[in-house]
């Protein structure tokens, strides 16, 4: 198996860089600040086109999370879709590149319409500004009816010292996707066998991941990202801090589902920054 092609962007003044793989769902595979890699990437899944990539920053569209029995029913339509949607599984087209940014597009086609019968254009710009990486997404509804959707990002941050890592949140309640229980939030135990916690009432559109060496990764997003997820498993050197616009199964439940009128656009962003 050959390694998918990468596009690199660089901010020489800040000594930061990022790499993007257009053919693997426009995934950001690397983000470095002053030579330090902030993302974890499972190379075996990255080079195998039959696997979902574990690592980098997968794009979750048009349905973050898992649908019940991988099926959805919404607005008189129904269909089948795997966890986290199809955007991360399709090749994206590069439309523009500069030294510090790359713009890519995913357009609806026969394959996407078979899973999700709404026509769209998704335009993603990945840009560097000093120690900050920003992903700006514009979704255009090119069809004739209102388009329901959700959007999320799934960054895998490289963390080797989970015992001394911690995450800031202002949430007071959580859904534990391991135990399937809704409880009061107390803390993140990143050393557990699996952590899959969904923050139900976080008002801030930011989470800060404090690493064991005193440095901090700030994850921030635009106002639509009201559902935040923290996920990790024992034995893996990653902690995922994930902003979503809607919870899993939203194409069935309608909870926090975004709706875009025909001919309209929806624009949002997520940003990752390193503080030392």
C-alpha positions as CSV (number, residue, x, y, z in Angstrom):
1,X,0.0,0.0,0.0
2,X,1.3,3.4,-0.9
3,X,1.3,6.4,1.4
4,X,-1.4,9.0,0.4
5,X,-0.1,12.3,-1.0
6,X,0.3,15.1,1.5
7,X,0.0,18.9,1.1
8,X,2.2,20.9,3.5
9,X,1.7,24.4,4.8
10,X,4.3,26.3,6.8
11,X,4.6,29.5,8.8
12,X,8.3,30.0,8.8
13,X,8.3,32.9,11.2
14,X,6.5,30.9,13.9
15,X,8.2,27.6,13.0
16,X,4.8,25.9,12.6
17,X,3.6,23.5,10.0
18,X,0.7,21.3,9.0
19,X,0.1,18.4,6.6
20,X,-3.2,17.6,4.8
21,X,-4.2,14.4,2.9
22,X,-6.8,15.4,0.3
23,X,-7.5,11.8,-0.8
24,X,-8.1,10.6,2.8
25,X,-11.0,12.8,3.6
26,X,-8.9,16.1,3.8
27,X,-7.6,14.9,7.1
28,X,-4.9,17.0,8.8
29,X,-2.3,14.4,9.6
30,X,0.3,16.6,11.4
31,X,0.4,20.0,13.2
32,X,3.8,21.0,14.5
33,X,4.7,24.1,16.5
34,X,8.4,24.8,17.0
35,X,9.1,21.2,15.9
36,X,6.7,19.7,18.4
37,X,4.1,17.4,17.0
38,X,0.7,17.9,18.5
39,X,-1.3,15.2,16.7
40,X,-1.1,11.4,17.0
41,X,-1.5,9.4,13.8
42,X,-1.9,5.6,13.3
43,X,0.2,5.1,10.2
44,X,-1.2,1.7,9.5
45,X,-4.8,2.9,9.2
46,X,-3.7,6.0,7.3
47,X,-2.1,4.0,4.4
48,X,-4.9,1.4,4.3
49,X,-7.8,2.7,2.2
50,X,-10.1,0.1,3.7
51,X,-9.6,1.5,7.2
52,X,-11.0,4.5,9.0
53,X,-8.0,6.7,9.9
54,X,-7.2,6.7,13.6
55,X,-5.4,10.0,14.2
56,X,-5.0,13.4,12.8
57,X,-8.2,15.5,12.5
58,X,-11.0,13.6,10.8
59,X,-14.0,15.7,9.6
60,X,-17.4,14.5,10.9
61,X,-20.1,15.4,8.3
62,X,-23.0,15.3,7.8
63,X,-23.7,13.3,11.0
64,X,-21.2,13.3,13.9
65,X,-21.4,10.3,16.2
66,X,-23.3,7.1,15.6
67,X,-26.8,6.6,14.3
68,X,-29.0,3.9,15.8
69,X,-28.4,0.8,13.8
70,X,-26.5,3.1,11.3
71,X,-29.9,4.3,9.9
72,X,-31.6,7.7,9.9
73,X,-35.1,9.1,9.3
74,X,-35.5,12.8,8.8
75,X,-37.8,15.2,6.9
76,X,-39.6,12.3,5.2
77,X,-36.4,10.8,4.0
78,X,-34.5,7.8,5.3
79,X,-31.2,6.0,4.7
80,X,-28.1,4.3,6.0
81,X,-24.9,5.9,7.1
82,X,-21.9,4.7,9.1
83,X,-20.5,6.4,12.2
84,X,-19.4,10.0,11.8
85,X,-20.7,10.4,8.3
86,X,-18.9,10.1,4.9
87,X,-16.8,13.2,4.5
88,X,-13.8,11.5,6.1
89,X,-14.0,8.6,3.6
90,X,-14.1,10.6,0.4
91,X,-11.3,12.3,-1.6
92,X,-11.5,16.1,-1.5
93,X,-10.5,18.4,-4.4
94,X,-7.8,21.0,-3.8
95,X,-9.1,24.4,-5.1
96,X,-6.4,26.8,-3.8
97,X,-3.0,26.7,-2.0
98,X,-0.8,29.3,-0.5
99,X,2.3,29.0,1.7
100,X,0.2,29.0,4.9
101,X,-3.2,27.7,3.7
102,X,-4.9,25.1,1.6
103,X,-8.6,25.1,0.4
104,X,-10.4,21.9,-0.4
105,X,-13.9,21.0,-1.6
106,X,-16.2,18.0,-1.3
107,X,-19.2,18.1,-3.6
108,X,-22.2,15.8,-3.4
109,X,-22.3,13.1,-6.0
110,X,-24.0,9.8,-6.8
111,X,-22.3,8.1,-3.9
112,X,-23.1,10.7,-1.2
113,X,-26.7,11.2,-2.5
114,X,-27.3,7.5,-2.1
115,X,-26.6,7.9,1.7
116,X,-27.8,11.4,2.1
117,X,-30.2,12.8,-0.5
118,X,-29.2,16.5,-0.2
119,X,-27.0,18.3,-2.7
120,X,-24.2,20.4,-1.1
121,X,-20.7,21.8,-1.5
122,X,-18.4,21.7,1.5
123,X,-15.4,24.0,1.3
124,X,-12.7,23.6,3.9
125,X,-9.8,26.0,4.4
126,X,-6.9,24.9,6.6
127,X,-4.7,27.8,7.6
128,X,-1.7,28.5,9.9
129,X,-1.2,31.7,11.9
130,X,1.8,31.4,14.3
131,X,1.1,28.6,16.8
132,X,-2.6,28.4,15.6
133,X,-4.2,26.0,13.2
134,X,-7.7,27.0,12.0
135,X,-10.1,24.9,10.0
136,X,-12.8,27.0,8.4
137,X,-15.8,25.2,6.9
138,X,-18.4,26.6,4.6
139,X,-21.4,24.3,3.7
140,X,-23.5,25.4,0.7
141,X,-27.0,23.9,0.1
142,X,-27.1,23.5,-3.6
143,X,-30.4,21.6,-3.6
144,X,-34.0,22.6,-3.7
145,X,-35.1,21.7,-0.1
146,X,-33.8,22.5,3.4
147,X,-30.8,20.5,4.3
148,X,-30.4,19.0,7.8
149,X,-26.8,18.3,9.0
150,X,-24.3,18.2,11.7
151,X,-20.6,18.9,11.7
152,X,-17.8,17.9,14.0
153,X,-14.0,17.5,14.3
154,X,-12.1,14.6,15.9
155,X,-8.6,15.8,16.7
156,X,-6.3,13.1,18.2
157,X,-3.8,15.0,20.4
158,X,-0.5,13.3,21.2
159,X,-0.5,12.7,24.9
160,X,2.0,10.3,26.6
161,X,1.5,11.4,30.2
162,X,-2.3,10.9,30.8
163,X,-1.9,10.7,34.5
164,X,-0.8,14.4,34.7
165,X,-2.9,15.7,31.9
166,X,-6.2,17.5,32.6
167,X,-8.9,19.2,30.6
168,X,-10.9,22.4,31.5
169,X,-14.6,22.4,31.0
170,X,-17.5,24.4,32.5
171,X,-20.0,21.6,32.0
172,X,-21.9,20.3,35.0
173,X,-23.6,17.2,33.4
174,X,-22.3,14.5,31.1
175,X,-23.4,11.5,29.1
176,X,-21.0,8.6,29.5
177,X,-21.1,6.7,26.2
178,X,-19.3,3.7,27.9
179,X,-21.8,3.1,30.7
180,X,-24.7,4.8,28.7
181,X,-25.5,6.9,31.8
182,X,-26.3,10.6,32.2
183,X,-24.7,11.9,35.5
184,X,-23.3,15.0,37.0
185,X,-19.8,15.8,35.7
186,X,-17.0,15.4,38.2
187,X,-13.7,15.1,36.3
188,X,-12.0,13.4,33.4
189,X,-10.0,10.3,34.4
190,X,-7.8,10.0,31.3
191,X,-6.1,6.9,32.8
192,X,-9.4,4.8,32.6
193,X,-9.7,1.9,30.2
194,X,-11.9,4.0,28.0
195,X,-13.2,7.6,28.3
196,X,-16.1,8.6,26.1
197,X,-17.7,11.5,27.8
198,X,-20.2,13.9,26.1
199,X,-20.5,17.3,27.8
200,X,-24.2,18.1,27.8
201,X,-24.2,21.7,29.0
202,X,-20.9,23.3,28.2
203,X,-21.5,27.0,27.6
204,X,-17.9,27.9,26.6
205,X,-16.9,27.1,23.0
206,X,-13.5,26.1,24.2
207,X,-11.7,23.3,26.0
208,X,-8.1,23.4,27.2
209,X,-6.0,20.3,27.3
210,X,-3.2,20.7,29.9
211,X,-0.2,18.4,29.1
212,X,2.0,16.9,31.7
213,X,4.9,19.3,30.9
214,X,2.9,22.4,31.6
215,X,2.1,23.3,28.0
216,X,-1.6,23.7,27.0
217,X,-3.5,23.0,23.8
218,X,-6.5,25.3,23.5
219,X,-9.4,24.0,21.3
220,X,-11.9,26.6,20.3
221,X,-14.8,26.8,17.9
222,X,-17.6,29.0,16.6
223,X,-20.9,29.2,18.5
224,X,-22.7,26.3,16.7
225,X,-20.4,23.8,18.3
226,X,-22.4,23.2,21.5
227,X,-21.6,19.5,22.0
228,X,-18.1,18.6,23.2
229,X,-16.7,15.0,23.5
230,X,-13.6,13.7,25.2
231,X,-12.4,10.3,24.1
232,X,-9.4,8.1,24.8
233,X,-8.5,4.5,25.4
234,X,-5.8,2.9,27.6
235,X,-2.6,2.0,25.9
236,X,-2.9,4.7,23.2
237,X,-0.9,8.0,23.2
238,X,-3.9,10.2,22.3
239,X,-6.6,12.2,23.9
240,X,-9.4,13.4,21.6
241,X,-11.1,16.7,22.4
242,X,-14.0,17.0,19.8
243,X,-16.3,19.9,19.1
244,X,-19.6,18.8,17.4
245,X,-22.6,20.9,16.4
246,X,-25.0,18.1,17.4
247,X,-24.9,14.9,19.4
248,X,-24.9,11.4,17.9
249,X,-28.1,10.2,16.2
250,X,-29.2,13.8,15.5
251,X,-30.5,12.9,12.1
252,X,-33.0,10.8,13.9
253,X,-33.7,12.8,17.1
254,X,-33.4,16.3,15.6
255,X,-31.4,17.4,18.6
256,X,-29.3,20.5,17.8
257,X,-29.6,19.6,14.1
258,X,-28.6,22.4,11.8
259,X,-30.9,23.2,8.9
260,X,-29.8,25.2,5.9
261,X,-32.3,26.7,3.4
262,X,-31.8,26.2,-0.3
263,X,-29.1,28.5,-1.8
264,X,-27.8,29.4,1.7
265,X,-24.4,28.9,3.3
266,X,-23.3,28.0,6.7
267,X,-19.8,29.1,7.9
268,X,-18.0,27.9,11.0
269,X,-14.5,27.3,12.4
270,X,-12.4,25.3,14.8
271,X,-9.0,26.4,16.0
272,X,-6.2,24.7,17.8
273,X,-3.4,26.7,19.5
274,X,-0.4,25.7,21.6
275,X,0.5,27.7,24.8
276,X,3.8,27.1,26.5
